[in-house]
Structure formats: C-alpha cells, structure tokens
Amino acid sequence: MSAIVRVFNRLLAPLCLLLIATLAASAGAAGGGWVIEREDRGDSPLLKDRKAIAQSPEARERQVLAAAYTRALQEEQAKIREHWPEPEVTSPTRWVVYADDYQVKRVVDFEHNQVEVSMDGMHQGGRLDFAAMSQAVSRHLQQTLGTSIQDALNQDPLQQALAAAHTELNPAAVDAGPSQALVLSELFDNRKPSQRQLRQVTAQLMRKAAIRYQAVNASIAVPVNTGRKLTYVVPLPDHRLRRKVQEYQPEVKRNAERFALSADVMLAIIHTESHFNPLARSHIPAFGLMQIVPSTAGRDATRKLFNKASLLSPKYLYDPGKNIEVGAAYLSVLYYDYLKDIKNPESRLYYTLAAYNAGASSVARAFVARPSFTDAVAVINRMTPQQVLERLIKQAPQRETRQYVQKVLKRRAHYANL
C-alpha cells in the first residue's frame, strides 16, 4: 500500500506545485493597481450579469459604469424613438432634455451658442398658429433658463442609472450634492434670479427666435397631421461665453496656482472638452467641464488630492468647482509625475495635452511602434519641441487626438490675453 502511495505522490506533486504557482500568479494580477476600501458586493444584481468583470478595481469600475450607462442609454433611446427619428441625448457640448412626455425636445447647444426647442406644429384652420407656438416655445425657454445643475441631474434618467451603478460599486461613499447654480447662470446678474427676471430675459431672447424648418413660412398652408417637428432656434447673447469664462476663471486660477499649471491651458482644455457645459457627458462616459472619467483620471486625481485613490461619482464631477479641481490634479499627475522623464517643458506640455485626450501609452505610438511611453521618451528627448508637436499633430494614432492638440493650443493663445 505504501508503494502505491509513493507512486501517487510522485505523480501528483508536480501538479500541485503547478496549481499553487498558477493561483499565486492570479492573485498577484488581481492585486495590481490601486485598491479602494469598500464592501465586496459581487452578488449584487448590477454586477451579477457581467460575464467578464476585470479583477483590477480600475477596470472593474470602468466596465460596470460603462455597462450601466449603455443599458440605460438603450432603454432611453427606445423611448425617444417612439417620438423622434434621432434619439439624441446629452453630449459634451449639447444639453438635451425631453419634456411633456417626450413631445417636446429642448437643447442648449454650447458650441453654437443657441437654444433649440422642437415640437409638433400647432395649427388653426389648416395653417400654422405661430402665436400659439411662440407662447409654447417661450414657456419651454423660460423653464430651460431657470433650471439648476441639480434639477437637471434629478430629471435625467441616464444620470439616475449612473448614480445607482456608483452606489453598487462604492456604497459607503459620501457625496457632496451637485451645484445649485443655474446651468445658464451667465445670463443673469443674480445667482438666483426672480421669476420676473426669468421672464424678462426670456422675452429678450425670443425677439431673435426663428423657425428652422425648410417647408414653412407664414404664407404656406401645412396639413394638420404632417407628423413633422418644428424647431425654434433661439440665439444666445454673443457675450455669454465670455461671462461663463469669467464665472469659472477664479476657480481655474486658484487650482492652476495650487498645482503649478497655466490657467490659460486649463481654460483652453475646458473649452475644447465641453465648451463650458457643466452638464457635459460623453459616451465613455466622462463627466463635467473637464470630462473626467471616474475610473481612470478620477482615480489618479483623488490619489493626488486625498492621498487615497477613490471612485468619484458623476454627481460629484458635475459640480463645476470640484470638476475643475479634479481636472487640475489630473493634469498635475500627468505633467509632473507620469511624464516627468520628458526633459523639455514645452515638449512635455504638448505630450500632456495629447495624453489628456487619449492616454500616455496610446500617444506613444506617434513616436515608436508600441504603446509604450517608456520607449517613446528616448525618442522625444532627442527632438525639439516643434518636432514633438509636429509628430503629435501628424502621427498620433487617433485623428481626434491630432485635432485636439491643435485646438487646445489655438485656444490657449486666446485665453493668454485674458
């Protein structure tokens, strides 16, 4: 019997050693990256239906938030398609709201400086009733002007889904509430305008409102049931952007000084990322003025700010002041920590801008064949700043990144004069 046992021991020992080594390697990989202190909620309904949740906290958070957003987006777009041919939702430069049971669509276009109100045409005697439509548009415009950042988030179904996902990932988190400031606060002299002031500004803006619809003018009779939407375009004042910049400039300057950054670069980044839309949200999703991704840039920034990497909620990042602080901290991490081996400050700035858009490793492909910043550094340090810039705007892997660097630098020149 002992001989049989010895034979089995000889056969099984190598297998046991291999199994132990495999488990140890897996544990080491799972422990990589920064760890958030939070309760393990792996059996929650939100996480259970994920087939391949990555083991690192960063990847896990990124996958869960992206999955929650995608699922909520699909559900919301299905509802929108019942009334609208294009299921548009809020983006980095357009704040989109559906009202009156999806019958009315309101958009603030921060890039083109206008408000759009779309609805079914109102008719009387077979013709468009422009007076009735103007009153309806005025009502929706006033509601838009009077909406705070907090109210906008509370009314956004996608934000509710993201908030639930964040709670699943980090149930112990204590979040500061979003800003009480109006989304379009720059249109008013007072932080909390009265209803009379809202009506006055609405009336002023409505004087320049125009219908954008190719087959409509006052002399054309339009059938009542065309099923086609009419869009009123309301231009916003030319000085609106300047006043918005002035509103955020003190916070930008304070954080620029705190982290030894250039305020003009920060303003140029905000302009390029969101056109100063405090409700900006991308498909990734990234949030707020500086388009922060909680699981990547957010983690790097919180480690800098609080000496502990943590998962910031979308609600936190929709507060303009907090978003600017987080964005500045992340820029500092990029410039002074991750990219410190680039010797020339100007070259490092150019690479930082590209990395803010696409990530440091990805941008390395503009200089070497591999997504390795370590390999790219030696090449970069042999180049002049102008050569580095030309390489980035001509050979960065993504067209968006190539254009991004140029846009930020162009806008930086503008903000340097403020």
C-alpha positions as MATLAB code, in Angstrom:
seq = 'MSAIVRVFNRLLAPLCLLLIATLAASAGAAGGGWVIEREDRGDSPLLKDRKAIAQSPEARERQVLAAAYTRALQEEQAKIREHWPEPEVTSPTRWVVYADDYQVKRVVDFEHNQVEVSMDGMHQGGRLDFAAMSQAVSRHLQQTLGTSIQDALNQDPLQQALAAAHTELNPAAVDAGPSQALVLSELFDNRKPSQRQLRQVTAQLMRKAAIRYQAVNASIAVPVNTGRKLTYVVPLPDHRLRRKVQEYQPEVKRNAERFALSADVMLAIIHTESHFNPLARSHIPAFGLMQIVPSTAGRDATRKLFNKASLLSPKYLYDPGKNIEVGAAYLSVLYYDYLKDIKNPESRLYYTLAAYNAGASSVARAFVARPSFTDAVAVINRMTPQQVLERLIKQAPQRETRQYVQKVLKRRAHYANL';
ca = [
       0.000    0.000    0.000;
       2.835    2.365    0.849;
       4.370    1.746   -2.558;
       1.140    2.832   -4.249;
       1.034    5.977   -2.141;
       4.608    6.801   -3.088;
       3.751    6.433   -6.774;
       0.764    8.752   -6.452;
       2.842   11.279   -4.547;
       5.424   11.340   -7.319;
       2.693   11.880   -9.909;
       0.651   14.468   -8.032;
       3.407   16.603   -6.528;
       4.315   18.411   -9.780;
       0.639   19.048  -10.491;
       0.117   20.525   -7.042;
       3.123   22.801   -7.441;
       1.823   23.968  -10.824;
      -1.606   24.658   -9.367;
      -0.146   26.657   -6.470;
       2.014   28.716   -8.834;
      -0.965   29.451  -11.070;
      -3.106   30.586   -8.149;
      -0.313   32.795   -6.836;
       0.136   34.447  -10.221;
      -3.597   35.057  -10.487;
      -3.694   36.605   -7.041;
      -0.798   38.887   -7.930;
      -2.518   40.054  -11.088;
      -5.762   40.650   -9.241;
      -3.959   42.750   -6.668;
      -2.434   45.085   -9.219;
      -3.359   48.756   -9.250;
      -4.764   50.962   -6.517;
      -7.370   49.424   -4.235;
     -10.479   51.217   -2.977;
     -11.644   50.351    0.522;
     -15.227   49.282    0.023;
     -17.580   46.410    0.740;
     -17.470   43.466   -1.665;
     -20.845   43.497   -3.411;
     -20.083   40.862   -6.029;
     -23.504   39.251   -5.653;
     -25.465   42.424   -6.399;
     -27.893   42.321   -9.354;
     -25.922   45.027  -11.142;
     -22.678   43.042  -11.062;
     -24.061   39.528  -11.427;
     -24.978   39.870  -15.106;
     -21.478   40.934  -16.150;
     -19.795   37.965  -17.816;
     -16.244   39.250  -17.599;
     -15.706   41.798  -14.839;
     -11.972   42.508  -14.701;
     -10.191   41.924  -11.422;
      -8.416   45.267  -11.029;
     -10.560   47.964   -9.371;
      -9.977   50.408  -12.226;
     -11.057   48.009  -14.966;
     -13.956   46.696  -12.911;
     -15.281   50.184  -12.247;
     -14.843   51.200  -15.853;
     -16.738   48.153  -17.095;
     -19.577   48.445  -14.597;
     -20.143   52.165  -15.191;
     -19.928   51.750  -18.959;
     -22.317   48.803  -18.877;
     -24.810   50.682  -16.704;
     -24.649   53.692  -18.998;
     -25.028   51.595  -22.155;
     -28.022   49.732  -20.788;
     -29.743   52.917  -19.594;
     -28.920   54.635  -22.885;
     -30.519   51.850  -24.913;
     -33.667   51.986  -22.785;
     -33.894   55.771  -23.022;
     -33.259   55.837  -26.771;
     -36.010   53.265  -27.295;
     -38.455   55.650  -25.599;
     -37.166   58.606  -27.605;
     -37.537   56.757  -30.931;
     -41.261   56.468  -30.329;
     -41.470   60.222  -30.890;
     -38.260   61.336  -32.615;
     -36.315   59.918  -35.588;
     -32.933   60.613  -33.965;
     -32.645   59.562  -30.292;
     -30.255   62.320  -29.232;
     -29.092   62.532  -25.622;
     -26.805   64.920  -23.752;
     -23.256   65.093  -25.129;
     -20.148   67.111  -24.230;
     -21.437   70.254  -25.971;
     -25.243   69.737  -26.078;
     -27.555   69.517  -23.069;
     -30.668   67.647  -24.213;
     -33.981   67.431  -22.321;
     -37.284   65.847  -23.366;
     -40.453   67.310  -21.872;
     -44.228   66.808  -21.990;
     -43.959   63.021  -22.255;
     -41.277   63.226  -24.973;
     -43.420   65.504  -27.148;
     -41.015   68.440  -26.784;
     -37.235   68.439  -27.142;
     -35.098   71.185  -25.613;
     -31.414   71.571  -26.432;
     -28.798   74.042  -25.246;
     -26.017   73.989  -27.832;
     -22.983   75.377  -26.019;
     -20.747   75.175  -29.059;
     -23.065   77.121  -31.374;
     -24.416   79.367  -28.603;
     -28.117   78.740  -29.069;
     -31.179   77.061  -27.591;
     -33.340   74.793  -29.746;
     -36.955   73.955  -28.913;
     -38.575   71.315  -31.136;
     -42.222   70.233  -31.100;
     -45.177   69.324  -33.261;
     -46.590   72.245  -35.188;
     -49.687   73.942  -33.765;
     -52.368   74.658  -36.338;
     -55.500   76.694  -36.700;
     -57.670   76.487  -39.791;
     -55.109   74.330  -41.597;
     -52.287   76.805  -41.047;
     -49.541   77.029  -38.510;
     -50.567   79.038  -35.473;
     -47.364   80.989  -34.942;
     -48.710   82.916  -31.956;
     -49.572   79.731  -30.069;
     -46.247   78.152  -30.969;
     -44.337   81.221  -29.872;
     -46.040   81.102  -26.484;
     -45.224   77.416  -26.077;
     -41.590   77.956  -27.060;
     -41.335   80.888  -24.657;
     -42.606   78.694  -21.821;
     -40.056   75.969  -22.555;
     -37.255   78.507  -22.938;
     -38.052   80.017  -19.543;
     -38.030   76.556  -17.967;
     -34.614   75.916  -19.514;
     -33.206   79.216  -18.264;
     -34.484   78.528  -14.745;
     -33.043   75.007  -14.434;
     -30.224   74.454  -11.948;
     -27.493   71.865  -12.376;
     -29.029   69.852   -9.542;
     -32.527   69.948  -11.076;
     -31.142   68.912  -14.450;
     -29.446   65.862  -12.928;
     -32.529   64.886  -10.943;
     -34.579   64.890  -14.158;
     -32.051   62.905  -16.209;
     -32.828   59.143  -16.402;
     -29.295   58.320  -17.536;
     -27.849   60.110  -14.530;
     -30.105   58.088  -12.239;
     -28.763   54.847  -13.726;
     -25.173   56.015  -13.305;
     -25.844   57.041   -9.713;
     -27.193   53.550   -8.974;
     -24.117   51.945  -10.552;
     -21.805   54.138   -8.488;
     -23.648   53.181   -5.302;
     -23.233   49.497   -6.158;
     -19.501   49.978   -6.590;
     -18.953   52.225   -3.596;
     -21.917   52.080   -1.183;
     -20.022   53.798    1.644;
     -19.167   56.889   -0.390;
     -20.330   60.244    0.911;
     -21.130   62.543   -1.962;
     -21.427   66.281   -1.963;
     -24.565   67.386   -3.740;
     -24.384   68.934   -7.199;
     -24.291   72.665   -7.694;
     -27.403   74.764   -7.080;
     -26.219   77.236   -9.727;
     -28.261   77.615  -12.891;
     -26.943   75.804  -15.936;
     -27.066   79.131  -17.803;
     -26.209   81.318  -14.816;
     -24.110   83.615  -17.007;
     -27.283   85.112  -18.491;
     -28.248   86.701  -15.167;
     -26.705   89.233  -12.825;
     -28.062   87.430   -9.758;
     -27.151   83.903   -8.735;
     -30.836   83.177   -8.086;
     -32.893   85.313  -10.478;
     -36.528   86.013   -9.705;
     -39.390   84.811  -11.887;
     -39.696   88.345  -13.196;
     -36.049   88.353  -14.258;
     -36.503   84.963  -15.920;
     -39.469   86.314  -17.888;
     -37.540   89.427  -18.908;
     -34.535   87.509  -20.237;
     -36.834   85.016  -21.960;
     -38.685   87.840  -23.719;
     -35.408   89.418  -24.845;
     -34.158   86.146  -26.306;
     -37.469   85.352  -28.020;
     -37.180   88.509  -30.117;
     -34.471   86.780  -32.157;
     -36.065   83.329  -32.263;
     -36.653   81.801  -35.697;
     -38.185   78.598  -37.038;
     -35.780   76.175  -38.636;
     -37.955   74.149  -40.982;
     -37.411   74.006  -44.709;
     -41.052   73.974  -45.838;
     -42.596   76.508  -43.501;
     -43.261   80.195  -43.803;
     -46.199   82.407  -42.995;
     -47.796   82.052  -46.436;
     -47.799   78.244  -46.679;
     -50.737   76.163  -45.503;
     -49.477   72.997  -43.824;
     -51.724   69.958  -43.195;
     -52.511   69.476  -39.535;
     -51.231   65.882  -39.256;
     -47.877   66.037  -41.009;
     -46.079   64.247  -38.177;
     -43.134   66.580  -38.661;
     -41.478   68.557  -35.922;
     -40.751   72.256  -35.994;
     -37.632   73.643  -34.337;
     -37.346   77.142  -32.946;
     -33.737   78.321  -32.748;
     -33.083   80.952  -30.083;
     -29.649   82.625  -30.359;
     -27.938   83.341  -27.055;
     -26.079   86.629  -26.442;
     -22.642   86.981  -28.007;
     -21.160   87.817  -24.614;
     -22.466   84.616  -22.996;
     -19.230   82.629  -23.393;
     -17.119   85.488  -22.060;
     -19.317   85.730  -18.969;
     -19.202   81.962  -18.477;
     -15.414   82.069  -18.583;
     -15.423   84.900  -16.049;
     -17.642   82.807  -13.775;
     -15.223   79.868  -13.730;
     -11.969   81.818  -14.050;
     -11.332   82.342  -10.301;
     -11.603   78.599   -9.648;
      -9.354   77.856  -12.615;
      -6.718   80.354  -11.462;
      -6.809   79.077   -7.888;
      -6.197   75.488   -8.954;
      -3.629   76.486  -11.562;
      -1.586   78.186   -8.840;
      -2.113   75.290   -6.453;
      -0.768   72.715   -8.918;
       1.757   74.945  -10.756;
      -0.175   74.883  -14.025;
      -1.051   77.536  -16.602;
      -4.562   78.923  -16.235;
      -4.739   79.620  -19.964;
      -4.032   75.940  -20.704;
      -6.756   74.849  -18.297;
      -9.302   77.225  -19.824;
      -8.358   76.029  -23.301;
      -8.853   72.411  -22.225;
     -12.278   73.171  -20.728;
     -13.283   74.991  -23.908;
     -12.159   72.074  -26.074;
     -13.632   69.354  -23.870;
     -17.062   70.822  -23.151;
     -17.395   74.414  -24.399;
     -18.021   75.228  -20.710;
     -21.083   72.973  -20.491;
     -21.322   71.975  -16.794;
     -23.596   69.041  -17.738;
     -21.220   67.637  -20.363;
     -21.294   63.853  -20.681;
     -19.591   61.639  -23.252;
     -20.318   58.078  -24.363;
     -17.354   56.675  -22.378;
     -18.833   58.091  -20.046;
     -16.811   61.115  -18.919;
     -18.362   63.933  -16.914;
     -18.395   67.687  -16.488;
     -16.366   70.638  -17.664;
     -13.045   68.800  -17.979;
     -14.592   65.445  -18.986;
     -13.289   63.305  -16.141;
     -13.542   59.502  -16.355;
     -14.007   58.387  -12.717;
     -12.172   55.056  -13.019;
      -9.035   56.479  -14.668;
      -8.380   60.218  -14.426;
     -10.599   60.403  -11.349;
      -8.560   57.776   -9.519;
      -5.256   59.456  -10.383;
      -6.595   62.817   -9.260;
      -8.029   61.611   -5.947;
      -4.758   59.953   -5.073;
      -3.111   63.346   -5.604;
      -5.822   65.269   -3.750;
      -6.620   62.951   -0.844;
      -3.618   60.572   -0.713;
      -6.012   57.743   -1.499;
      -7.400   56.628   -4.836;
     -11.197   56.588   -4.808;
     -14.136   56.411   -7.163;
     -15.803   59.791   -7.675;
     -19.482   59.818   -8.542;
     -20.846   61.556  -11.642;
     -22.790   63.836   -9.293;
     -19.533   64.981   -7.699;
     -17.987   65.693  -11.093;
     -20.980   67.740  -12.246;
     -20.121   70.370   -9.656;
     -18.059   72.904  -11.678;
     -15.665   73.791   -8.866;
     -14.961   70.175   -7.951;
     -14.575   69.193  -11.598;
     -12.003   71.920  -12.149;
     -10.096   70.816   -9.040;
     -10.067   67.173  -10.167;
      -9.055   68.120  -13.706;
      -6.202   70.276  -12.435;
      -4.979   67.495  -10.153;
      -5.002   65.041  -13.052;
      -3.070   67.439  -15.276;
      -0.531   67.780  -12.478;
      -0.191   63.999  -12.226;
       0.372   63.750  -15.965;
       2.849   66.608  -16.277;
       4.847   66.276  -13.054;
       4.635   62.535  -12.356;
       3.826   60.280  -15.296;
       5.601   62.339  -17.960;
       8.431   63.798  -15.856;
      11.077   61.989  -17.927;
      10.391   64.312  -20.880;
      13.115   66.861  -20.245;
      11.944   69.858  -22.274;
       8.974   71.572  -20.544;
       7.393   72.612  -23.839;
       7.667   69.118  -25.304;
       6.195   67.727  -22.108;
       3.268   70.139  -22.337;
       2.451   69.016  -25.877;
       2.582   65.363  -24.853;
       0.475   66.108  -21.763;
      -2.284   67.592  -23.910;
      -2.329   64.544  -26.158;
      -2.237   62.204  -23.153;
      -5.145   64.047  -21.518;
      -7.189   63.183  -24.583;
      -6.022   59.650  -25.364;
      -3.774   58.333  -22.589;
       0.010   58.394  -22.270;
       0.607   54.887  -23.613;
      -1.610   55.289  -26.659;
       0.045   58.554  -27.681;
       3.457   56.862  -27.594;
       2.618   55.274  -30.960;
       3.311   58.645  -32.551;
       6.990   58.083  -31.706;
       7.528   54.312  -31.511;
       5.784   51.242  -32.867;
       4.490   50.155  -29.456;
       2.062   51.761  -26.979;
       4.914   52.273  -24.517;
       5.658   55.693  -23.079;
       8.919   54.366  -21.616;
      10.141   53.502  -25.102;
       8.928   56.820  -26.524;
      10.779   59.016  -24.008;
      14.212   58.439  -25.525;
      12.916   59.436  -28.958;
      11.107   62.509  -27.619;
      14.163   63.751  -25.728;
      16.178   63.759  -28.953;
      13.623   66.021  -30.652;
      12.956   69.751  -30.460;
       9.598   70.882  -29.056;
       8.453   71.841  -32.551;
       9.332   68.380  -33.828;
       7.409   66.792  -30.968;
       4.389   68.948  -31.766;
       4.524   68.132  -35.468;
       4.780   64.430  -34.717;
       1.741   64.600  -32.434;
      -0.479   66.501  -34.863;
       0.544   64.335  -37.805;
       1.114   60.855  -36.385;
      -0.862   60.498  -33.148;
      -2.884   57.278  -33.524;
      -6.297   58.939  -33.402;
      -7.466   61.797  -35.570;
      -9.351   63.207  -32.603;
      -6.097   63.494  -30.654;
      -4.292   65.205  -33.526;
      -7.058   67.795  -33.783;
      -7.392   68.089  -30.020;
      -3.811   69.255  -29.520;
      -4.189   71.906  -32.209;
      -7.489   73.183  -30.800;
      -6.167   73.486  -27.260;
      -3.048   75.359  -28.353;
      -5.077   77.728  -30.518;
      -7.470   78.473  -27.675;
      -4.613   78.793  -25.220;
      -3.351   81.769  -27.212;
      -6.789   83.359  -26.852;
      -7.017   82.827  -23.086;
      -3.459   84.010  -22.519;
      -4.716   87.522  -23.295;
      -7.465   87.494  -20.660;
];
